[in-house]
Amino acid sequence: MSAKVIDGKALSRTIREKLAGLVEKLKQQHQITPGLAVVLVGDDPASEIYVRNKARQTVEVGMQSFEHKLLPTVSQKELLDLIARLNADPAVHGILVQLPLPGHISDKQVIESIAPAKDVDGFHPENVGRVASGEGGIVPCTPMGSMMLIRDALGDIAGMNAVVVGRSNIVGKPMAQLLLAQNCTVTVAHSRTRDIPALARTADILVAAVGRPEMIKGDWVKPGACVIDVGINRVLNVGGEGYRVVGDVDYREVAEVAACVTPVPGGVGPMTIACLLANTYLATLAIHGISSDATF
Ligand code: GUN
């Protein structure tokens, strides 16, 4: 079998085009421009690329982008003071603090200082709780984007067996919640799981979010399954010349067995930024008490 390639670039473009129309309507009808503030601490090259891409795409859909680059030596108090100013700024509807933060700063305290209404990452405990209990809340961008790809490829997924490999707060746990909300039977595998390959073979939907290059092999996959690869790993090329980016899935092997699979790059990655922009738009509506039937 040769799997259908799930095209995250194309779907993310469709979402951004839809958003651009909605943002234009919001400006005309309510004189409101959604604003997204991104805070980057330090000069990690990968984070700088993410932040630059986020800023460019924010402007492309007609939103305002506010970038705050802080030195790696910034104190936690200075960062918390900046977040307090962004919480109070009426032009800012979404706040994202790029993770990881330097060791002297507590991720937890920073995340908890962001106003839940502006927490477009969906990391604040209030949003985590709301999403887990199905009471709305802002959904984290990577699981949200992964779910859109799954729904686009499979339609109704009620009753399917879903296995999520990885239990991070950012991806694995919220992904499991979203699959459960769509009436899947969900299992979360992790480093202490006894036989991950056997468990993975029970999956109609297999989500890999572990951060281990090409860990998921072809014989871990049930023929006809849908495989979503959340991993982005930089690995040294054979021969030691330069790097390439691979996912958590051995794409070449898995594409022979699965019915559909996301590539890396060009799968989940582009969806994450599109969902960040969708969350910023939805946060703007909620902050201003504007109702809408927009869905993504
Ligand atoms: N670093 C890697 N992924 C993410 C993300 O989704 N949000 C934030 N804030 N930082 C990240």
Boltz pocket constraint, residues with backbone or C-beta under 6 A from the ligand:
constraints:
  - pocket:
      binder: B
      contacts: [[A, 96], [A, 97], [A, 98], [A, 99], [A, 100], [A, 121], [A, 141], [A, 142], [A, 170]]
      max_distance: 6.0
